[in-house]
Amino acid sequence: MVKTVIFQPAEVKQAAKLIQAGQLVAFPTETVYGLGADATNEEAVKQVYLAKGRPSDNPLIVHVSSLAMVEHFAAEIPAKAKQLMDRFWPGSLTIILRVKPGILSKTVTGGLDTVAFRFPDCQPTLDLISQAGVPIVGPSANTSGKPSPTTANHVYHDLNNKIAGIIDNGPTRVGVESTVLDMSTSQPVILRPGAVTKQDIEGVIGSIDINHHQVKQDEVPKAPGMKYKHYAPNAQVYIVDPADDWGEVAAVIAQSKEQVGLMATDQVLHAHVWSVQADQFSLGTGVQEASAHLFEGLRDFDNQEEIHQIFCQGFEPTGLGAAYMNRLNKSAGGAHFRDLLNK
């Protein structure tokens, strides 16, 4: 057990010393908070898996603060990958490239010959990487499988006394993890949707694919979030699809003998009369705000033991909605409000 210290952005130098010493420090990004360790220190990286309770065949994203860091580890950087780096870095795009043999531990790569690189759009974290002098691995700084953390308090809740420090930069802006794009194959493919959309990427390099493959139990995923259940609170989440009738949702909640979590936009919350059983959480005015607050809402209800069901608004899976629905589907285990009615 270690004492977890909260650092302010002006105290990054102290946090960087902990990284250099092989300790774990949670760091902010524009997407979610990450759990940082020196990517070149195998023992430190192993501690990341232990702190999170994360399966060891789930590869880690390597966060960098310069193109030179990528060049040091990548076997090559294809021209199209360089175009995307020029356009979207720093930002919410993770790029998978082939890695030089033996330069990084299998604990980072999951035993694959590829590594996922990201240049986050968050100055305190870029300062952390630069001052530590090494790239840092950075899975989400939460207990594995639970909703990702979008504030330092979320990290503290899950990992207090398990990690050395947390850099508190306030709430994250985007709220869902980065887009993961595999550039190690002949045809680029999105393995995980994020704020940088398929349309954004195709506007720079032309046609790409989206991966819909379900990773089997004996397969090693190429990117985080592809294999195991993710983002799930203790309560069962049900997706209320765009075509569903919110009046029916209100009726079901009114008949409940227990408190029910309700996550929806202000428009939906204000358009209906909700019973006292509905514990309301606002997702704001649209998909952008909903994405920023999705994990916050799931965590809020996770802290309320009396809530066993959460009804959460779905959006059309286009643009940022694709990333939002990817996370919501995983948190719900694919369960929809319509399924509950048909039981």
Secondary structure, DSSP 8 states (H G I E B T S, - for coil): ----EEE-GGGHHHHHHHHHTT--EEE--SSS-EEEEETT-HHHHHHHHHHHT--TTS--EEE-SSHHHHHHHBS---HHHHHHHHHH-SSSEEEEEEB-TTSS-HHHHTT-SEEEEE--S-HHHHHHHHHHTS-EE--BSSSTTS----SHHHHHHHHTTTSSEEE---S-SS-S--EEEE-SSSS-EEEE--SS-HHHHHHHH---EE------TTS--SSTTSSS--S--SSEEEEE-TTS-HHHHHHHHHT-SS-EEEEE-HHHHHHS---TTEEEEE-TTSHHHHHHHHHHHHHHHHT-TT--EEEEE---SSTHHHHHHHHHHHHHTT-BHHHHHT-
